[in-house]
């Protein structure tokens, strides 16, 4: 709605204080055209808001110095969004859960009575649980120190162990902390430029007295988005060719990311009631963990090393439980229940790497 956009525009100019913003800056923030911004500025001016624009290369848009709106009202959607904030569990890791709660209480107290009622209404109707199924939060023993370094722009000595187990020591410049899927990551300047370190793999950390200057124009959210895209493109690849029955394919779809399903298609079964699909499991260990519970509905065609490893596992299981155990229906009802359970198959390992460095 235009009224919401006008209020947001006014608050953006107010937050800029004595700094001028260009029409292009504001258009990008509000996702409208520069022409729309100029029309909105005319509307604000007509409503008595002291907004002015300077032409020229160094020009821009600003509010009259010292002017500030006393508006405290929020839109209904904004009230609902604030009421559904689900970050306290994550913020508890860095000691900010309590401050968030007190801030929300103060914010609610400043709302008009009608909107306070709307906030409680929304809180009782939407709850977001960001925790995963059957998995505890990763332990990050040096998180407090990393947070202190990030807040204070101080260098840190790290002892780090990467995904392959290689240990290293280095001094980094902590730019920020990122929480993704219940896992903490440190974004820091290193010898090769801005890098990402998995918090749980930091085995040792020491806060140094030496400070550092953040790179001019560095934006944490923009860097993280670009890094995730590059990470997805260069991640490890372990492609397996599988022969699947209709039932086996349905079971496979339950534990693999939805984005893969379209690549498999829905071809007609070949002779014998099965068809062939290729799946990128990223690593052999992930392929083994996911295929071993799918039973006879999924057979590995290639690579041969994966067939051999699964065959060895099958032989070991037969030695323990007997070759005839579950012969009539591999996996039995328990296997179906495991596949249907929320989060079964490990969403974390389904076609994506959750490690950094």
C-alpha positions in Angstrom: 0.0 0.0 0.0 1.2 3.5 -0.8 0.6 4.7 2.8 3.0 2.1 4.1 5.6 3.0 1.5 5.3 6.7 2.4 5.9 5.9 6.0 8.9 3.7 5.2 10.3 6.4 2.9 10.1 9.0 5.7 11.7 6.6 8.2 14.6 5.8 5.8 15.3 9.5 5.4 15.0 10.0 9.1 17.5 7.3 9.8 19.9 8.8 7.3 20.2 11.8 9.6 22.4 14.4 7.9 23.3 12.1 5.0 21.5 12.6 1.7 20.1 9.6 -0.1 19.6 9.5 -3.9 16.3 8.6 -5.6 18.0 5.5 -7.0 19.1 4.4 -3.4 15.5 4.8 -2.2 14.0 3.2 -5.2 16.2 0.1 -4.7 15.3 -0.1 -1.0 11.6 0.2 -1.7 11.6 -1.8 -4.9 9.9 0.9 -7.0 11.1 3.2 -9.8 12.9 6.6 -9.2 9.8 8.3 -10.7 7.6 6.8 -8.0 10.0 8.0 -5.4 9.7 11.6 -6.7 5.9 11.3 -6.7 6.0 10.0 -3.1 8.3 12.9 -2.1 5.8 15.4 -3.5 3.1 13.6 -1.4 5.2 13.9 1.8 5.9 17.5 1.1 2.2 18.2 0.6 1.5 16.5 3.9 3.8 18.9 5.7 7.0 16.8 5.9 10.0 19.0 5.4 11.8 17.0 2.7 14.0 18.6 0.1 16.2 17.5 -2.8 19.5 18.9 -4.1 20.3 18.5 -7.8 23.7 17.8 -9.2 26.4 15.1 -8.9 26.6 15.5 -5.1 23.0 16.0 -4.6 20.4 13.9 -2.9 17.2 13.8 -0.8 17.1 14.6 2.9 14.8 15.8 5.7 15.2 19.2 7.3 17.9 18.9 10.0 16.5 18.2 13.4 13.1 17.2 12.2 11.8 13.8 13.4 8.4 12.1 13.2 6.7 10.9 16.3 4.8 8.1 14.5 4.8 4.8 16.3 2.1 2.9 14.4 3.0 -0.3 12.5 1.1 -2.0 9.7 -0.9 -5.1 10.6 1.6 -7.3 8.6 4.5 -5.7 10.5 2.9 -6.4 13.9 2.3 -10.0 12.9 5.9 -10.4 11.7 7.3 -9.0 15.0 5.0 -11.2 17.0 6.3 -14.3 15.2 10.0 -13.6 15.8 11.5 -17.0 16.4 15.1 -16.1 17.0 15.3 -16.3 20.8 16.7 -19.8 20.7 19.4 -18.9 18.4 20.2 -15.6 20.0 20.6 -17.4 23.4 23.9 -18.8 22.0 25.3 -15.3 21.9 23.6 -13.9 24.9 21.0 -11.8 23.1 17.8 -13.8 23.8 16.9 -11.7 26.9 17.6 -8.3 25.3 15.4 -9.4 22.3 12.5 -10.3 24.6 12.8 -7.0 26.5 13.0 -5.0 23.3 9.9 -6.7 22.0 8.1 -5.9 25.2 9.1 -2.2 25.0 8.1 -2.1 21.4 4.7 -3.6 22.2 4.2 -1.1 25.1 4.7 1.8 22.6 2.0 0.5 20.2 -1.5 1.8 20.3 -3.9 -0.4 22.3 -5.5 -1.8 19.1 -2.2 -2.9 17.7 -1.1 -4.4 21.1 -4.1 -6.6 20.9 -3.3 -7.5 17.3 0.3 -8.5 18.3 -1.0 -10.9 21.0 -3.6 -12.3 18.5 -0.8 -13.0 16.0 1.5 -14.5 18.7 -1.1 -17.1 19.6 -1.6 -18.1 16.0 1.9 -18.4 14.5 4.8 -20.1 16.1 8.1 -20.8 14.2 10.3 -23.6 15.5 13.7 -23.3 13.8 15.2 -26.4 15.4 15.8 -29.6 13.5 14.3 -33.1 14.2 16.3 -35.4 16.3 19.4 -33.2 16.3 20.7 -31.0 19.0 22.4 -27.7 18.3 26.0 -27.8 17.4 28.4 -27.0 20.3 30.5 -24.0 19.5 32.8 -23.7 22.5 34.4 -20.4 21.4 31.3 -18.6 20.3 31.3 -16.0 23.1 34.9 -15.0 22.2 34.1 -14.8 18.5 31.1 -12.6 19.2 33.3 -10.3 21.3 35.8 -10.1 18.5 33.1 -9.4 15.9 31.6 -6.7 18.1 34.9 -5.1 18.9 36.7 -5.4 15.5 39.6 -7.3 17.0 41.7 -9.9 15.4 41.6 -13.5 16.6 44.0 -16.4 16.5 42.2 -19.6 15.4 43.0 -23.3 15.5 40.8 -24.8 12.9 40.0 -28.3 11.5 38.4 -28.5 8.1 35.9 -31.1 6.8 38.7 -33.5 5.8 40.3 -33.3 9.2 43.2 -31.1 8.2 44.3 -28.8 11.1 45.6 -25.3 10.6 46.3 -22.1 12.6 45.8 -18.6 11.4 45.0 -15.0 12.5 41.8 -13.6 11.0 39.7 -10.5 11.1 36.2 -11.4 12.2 33.6 -9.5 10.1 30.4 -11.2 11.3 28.6 -14.3 12.5 25.9 -16.1 10.5 23.4 -18.7 11.8 22.2 -21.1 9.1 20.1 -24.2 9.8 21.1 -24.2 13.5 24.8 -23.9 12.6 27.1 -20.9 13.3 29.6 -19.7 10.8 32.3 -17.0 11.2 32.9 -14.7 8.2 36.4 -13.3 8.5 39.1 -11.7 6.6 42.0 -14.1 5.9 45.0 -14.3 3.7 42.9 -15.2 0.7 40.3 -12.5 1.4 36.9 -12.9 3.1 36.4 -16.6 4.1 33.9 -18.7 6.0 34.7 -20.9 9.0 32.3 -23.4 10.6 31.9 -22.5 14.2 31.9 -26.0 15.5 35.3 -26.7 13.8 37.1 -23.9 15.7 39.1 -26.0 18.1 40.9 -23.0 19.7 40.6 -19.3 19.7 42.4 -16.4 21.3 41.3 -12.8 21.3 44.2 -10.5 20.2 44.8 -6.9 21.3 45.2 -5.8 17.7 42.2 -4.3 16.0 41.4 -4.0 12.3 39.5 -1.8 9.9 36.5 -3.5 8.2 36.7 -3.3 4.4 34.9 -0.2 3.1 31.5 -1.1 1.8 31.5 -4.7 3.1 27.9 -6.0 3.5 27.6 -9.2 5.5 24.2 -10.3 4.1 25.3 -9.6 0.5 28.6 -11.5 1.0 26.8 -14.5 2.6 24.3 -14.8 -0.3 27.1 -14.6 -2.9 29.3 -17.1 -1.0 26.4 -19.6 -0.7 25.8 -19.4 -4.4 29.5 -20.0 -5.2 29.6 -22.8 -2.5 26.7 -24.6 -4.2 28.4 -24.4 -7.6 31.7 -25.8 -6.5 30.6 -28.3 -3.9 31.9 -31.9 -4.1 30.0 -34.3 -6.5 29.4 -38.0 -6.2 27.1 -39.2 -8.9 25.5 -42.6 -8.6 23.3 -44.4 -11.2 20.4 -46.2 -9.6 17.8 -48.7 -10.8 14.6 -48.0 -9.0 11.2 -49.6 -8.9 8.1 -47.3 -8.5 8.1 -47.9 -4.7 11.9 -47.4 -4.5 11.7 -44.1 -6.4 8.9 -42.8 -4.1 11.1 -43.7 -1.1 14.1 -42.0 -2.7 12.1 -38.8 -3.3 11.2 -38.6 0.4 14.9 -38.3 1.4 16.3 -36.2 -1.5 15.8 -32.4 -2.0 12.8 -31.5 -4.0 14.9 -29.7 -6.6 16.4 -33.0 -7.8 13.0 -34.6 -8.6 12.4 -32.6 -11.7 15.8 -33.8 -13.1 14.8 -37.4 -12.7 11.5 -37.0 -14.6 8.7 -39.4 -14.4 9.7 -41.9 -17.1 7.9 -45.1 -17.7 9.4 -48.2 -15.9 11.6 -50.3 -18.1 11.3 -54.1 -18.5 11.0 -55.7 -15.1 9.2 -52.7 -13.6 12.3 -50.5 -12.9 13.9 -47.5 -14.5 17.3 -45.8 -14.2 18.0 -42.4 -12.5 21.2 -40.5 -11.6 21.6 -38.9 -8.2 24.4 -36.6 -7.0 24.9 -37.6 -3.4 27.9 -35.3 -3.0 30.0 -37.9 -1.1 30.1 -41.7 -1.0 29.4 -41.7 2.7 26.1 -39.8 2.1 25.1 -42.2 -0.6 25.7 -45.2 1.6 23.8 -43.7 4.5 20.8 -42.9 2.4 20.6 -45.9 0.1 21.2 -48.6 2.8 17.8 -48.0 4.3 15.8 -48.1 1.0 15.7 -51.9 0.6 15.4 -53.8 -2.7 13.5 -51.0 -4.4 16.7 -49.2 -5.1 19.8 -50.9 -6.7 23.1 -49.2 -7.4 24.2 -49.7 -11.0 27.4 -47.5 -10.7 29.9 -46.8 -9.5 31.1 -50.3 -8.7 32.9 -49.1 -5.5 29.5 -48.1 -4.1 28.0 -51.4 -5.0 30.9 -53.2 -3.3 30.6 -51.1 -0.2 26.8 -51.7 0.1 27.3 -55.4 -0.6 29.9 -55.6 2.3 27.4 -53.9 4.6 24.7 -56.3 3.6 26.9 -59.3 4.2 27.8 -57.9 7.7 24.1 -57.4 8.5 23.3 -60.9 7.3 26.0 -62.3 9.5 24.5 -60.6 12.5 20.7 -61.0 11.8 20.7 -64.0 9.4 20.2 -64.0 5.7 16.5 -64.8 5.9 15.7 -61.9 8.3 13.2 -59.6 6.6 13.5 -61.6 3.4 9.8 -61.3 2.5 9.9 -57.5 2.8 13.3 -55.8 3.2 13.1 -53.1 5.8 9.6 -54.1 6.9 7.2 -51.6 8.4 9.9 -50.0 10.5 11.7 -48.9 7.4 8.5 -47.2 6.2 8.0 -45.5 9.5 11.6 -44.2 9.4 11.2 -42.9 5.9 8.0 -41.1 6.8 9.3 -39.6 10.0 9.9 -35.8 9.9 13.5 -35.0 8.9 14.3 -38.7 8.2 17.2 -39.3 5.9 19.0 -36.2 7.2 17.9 -33.1 5.4 21.3 -31.7 6.3 23.1 -34.2 4.1 20.6 -34.3 1.3 22.6 -33.0 -1.6 24.3 -30.1 0.1 27.5 -29.6 2.0 27.1 -28.0 5.4 30.8 -27.5 6.0 32.9 -24.5 5.3 36.6 -24.4 4.2 
